[in-house]
Amino acid sequence: MKVTETVLQEARKKLIFALDVADAATALALVRKLRDEVGLFKVGLELYLAAGPMIQQKLANEAGLAKIFFDLKLYDIPATVLGPITTIFQGVALLTIPSDLGPTGLQKIVDAAGSATILAVTVLTSTTAQDLRTLGYDPRYWPDLTALVLLRAQMAQAAGCAGVVCSGREAAAVRQACGPEFLIVCPGIRPAWAKVPGDDQQRVVTPGEAIKNGADYLVVGRPIRQAPDQAAAARRVVAEIAAAMRE
C-alpha cells in the first residue's frame, strides 16, 4: 500500500533533528536546509553554550518558536531551574528536565512552569547496566533498565509532566503504563542504513521500531547530519516513520 502525502506530513512532525553543532552559523544553515523535512529542532548544551541565549531568537526567526525543543536537562534545585523556564523558554515546543529531581522537584517545576511542555529524562540512552551497578543502584534494575525507566516515567506522570524521554526499547512499556496521551520522545534512533563512527549510544532502535513501540517523537542527529545529502537522509527517516505508522 502506498504511503500517502497526508501520512508523510504526519511522519515529518514526529521527526526531531538534533542541532548538535558547535556554532550558530552551522545550526542556522541546517535549519534552512531541513525546516521543510522535519518537525522540530533540538537544541542541546553544545549549541546553547557555544551560541548563547540569542540562539533561541535566531532559530525562531528561521523556523518558528514552536519548532524548537530545548534539551538542556536543567538540573538544580527547583527555584534555580524555574528561572530560565519561566522567563526564557516560554513558547518553545518541548523542554527537558532530569527525572533525578524527584517527585517533589518535578511537581514544583511543572506547577510553576506555565505553558511550558515539560519532559522528564528517564535514563540516558548511553547508560548501561554496568553504569547502574557502579553508581549503586538497586540490583533489580541491573539486568533490564526498563524497570527503572518505568518507575521514573510513572513518577513524572504523577508529578504532572507532559511526557518523558526514553529509549525506544522502553517505549512500549511506558506507553502501556502511562496511556495514549503521555508524550514519549525517543533518542538513540539508528536507521539500519546509518553508520555512526564512535557511536556512544547503547540502547538503540530503528525509526520503525520506535514508532511501533509507541514513540510520539524520534530524535535523530548524526545519521542525518553526517549524511552526504542531509535532506535526503531526513526524507529517508520520514519514510520509515510513515511506513511504521501505516502498519
N, C-alpha and C positions, 0 to 999 in steps of 0.2 A: 504494500500500500504506500502510495506517495505521500511524503510529508508536505502538508500544505503551508502556505506562507503565514497563515494565522498561527500555526503551531511553531514555526520558526521564530516568529515575533515573540511569542511567549517564552521560547527557549532562550532567546537573547537576554531577556530580562533576568534570567536565572544565572547568567554568567557574570562574575565579578573578576575584573582584571586587576592584578596586583601591581601597583606602581612602585615596585621595589627597586628604585634607582636613586642615584646619589645627588641629583641636581634638578632644579625646577625646569630647566630648558628641555632636558630629555623627557621628563614626565609630561610636559605640555605637548611635546611633539607626538608622544604615544597617544595621548588623549585625542588629539586631532585625527590621528590615523585610525583609532579604534572606536570613537564615540558612536558610530553607527553600527558597530559589530557586537558590542557588549552592553550589559545593563547598568553596571556600576563600576566605579574605580575605587580601589582600596589604597588608602594612604597609611603606611606603617611608619615605624620610628625612623628608619633610614632616611626617607624623603622628608619627613617632618623636621627632623633635627638639621638636615642639610639646607633645606629651603626656608625654614621658619614658618611662623603662623600665617604669613601672607600667602602661602601656597593655597590655603583654603579659598581665598577670593579669586586667585588666578585660575584654579580649577573650575570654580563656579562659573567664571566668565566663559570658559571653553565648553563645559558640559552641563552646567546647571547644578545648583547646590544639592538637589535631590538625587543626584547620581554619585554622591561621594560617600564612601564608607571609611570612617576613621577607625583604624585598627591599632590603637595606641596602647591598649591594655593598661589603662591608667590604674596604678596600684599604690594606694596610700590610705590614710585614714579618710573616712567619708567627707569630712569638712574640706580636706585638701582636694580630693577628686572632684567635688561638686563645683569648685571654682570654674575650671575650664568648661565643664559640661553645661553649666547654666549661662555662661557669658560668651563662650566662643563657638561651641559646636551645635547650637540650635539650628535646625533646618536641614542637617545632613541626614542621609538615609539611615545609616546604622552607626553605632558606636560601641566599642568593646570595653569591658572591664573584667578583671580576673575573678573567677568564682572563689578563689582563695580569700577574698574579702569576707567570706562567710555570710550567713543569712542576715545578721543584723546590719552589716555594712552594705550588702546588696540592697536590702529594703530601704535603708536611709537614702541611698543614691537614687533609686528608682522613684521614691516618693517625692524627691525634690528636683528631679531632672526635667520636669515639664513634658514637652512633646518629644524629647529625645527618645529614639528607639534603642533601648539598651540590650546588648547581648552579653551573656556571661561566657567567658572562655573556660571550657571544662578541663581538658588535658591536652597539652600541645601535641601536635601530630609527630613531633620529633622525639617524644618521650617513650621510653622503653620500660619493660618490666624490671630490668636491672636498675634503671634510674629510681624507680619507686622503692626497690629494695634498699638501695644505698641511702635514700632520703628518709628511711624509717617508716614507710607506710605499712599499714596492716597487711600481713601476708595474704589475706584473702583477695587483695587487689593485684597481686603479682602475676598470676597465670593469665589473666584476661582483664585488660583495662576497662572493658565495658561496664563492669560493676561500679567502678569509680566515676566514670563519665555519667552513668545513670544517676548515681547519688547526687552529683553536682547539678545535673540538669533539673532534677526534681526540686532541689533546694532553690535553684534560680527561679523556677516557675512559681514556687510558693512565695518567693520574695517579690514577685511582680515583674521580673524580666520578660521582655518580649520573646526571647529565644536564647539559643546558645550557639557556640562554635564548637564543633566536634569533628572527629574523623568520620569519613563516610562508612567506615567499618562499624561504628557505633550508632549510626543514624537510625537504623531500623528499630533498635531497642528504645531510643529516645522518642521516636515517633509513636511507638506503641504506648509508651508510658505517659507521654505528655500531650498527646492528642493532635488533631489536624491543624489547629490554629497556632501552635507554638512554632516559631521560626527555627529552622536548622540550617546553619551555614557551615559548609564543609571545605576546609583547605586540604592540602595533600592530595590534590587531584592530578593523576598522571595518566594521560591517554596512552594506550598501548604503543602508539607510534612515536611517542616523545622520548628522547634520550636526554637526560639531565646529568651532566658530569658532576661528580662530587655531591650527589643528592643527599641532603641531611634528613629528608622526610622518611619516617619509618612506617607509619600506618597509612598506606596509600590505597586509593581505588581509582577506577576509571570514571569518566563522566557518567556513563550509562549506569554503572553500579551505584554511584551516589544517588542518582535520581530514583532508581528503583528501590533504594533503601529509605527514601523519604526526604531527601535534602530539598530545601527550598532554593538555596543559592550555592553555587560552586565557586571557589576562589582558585583561579589559575594564574600563575605568574610566568615562571621560566619556560614551560612548554610553548607559550605564545611569544614571550619576549625574546627568546633565543632562536626563534624560527627565522629562516631566511625571508619569508613573507609572513609578517605578523598578522595581517588582516586575514590572509588565507588560513592560517593556523586557528585564529579565533572562529572563523566560519566552520572549520572542521570540528571544533569542540561543540559549537552550537548544533551542528548536525547530529552529533552523538547524543546530546541532551534531548533534541527533538525526537529522535528515534526511540529513546527510552520512554519519553512522555507518551508517545503514540502507543507503545506496547502496554 
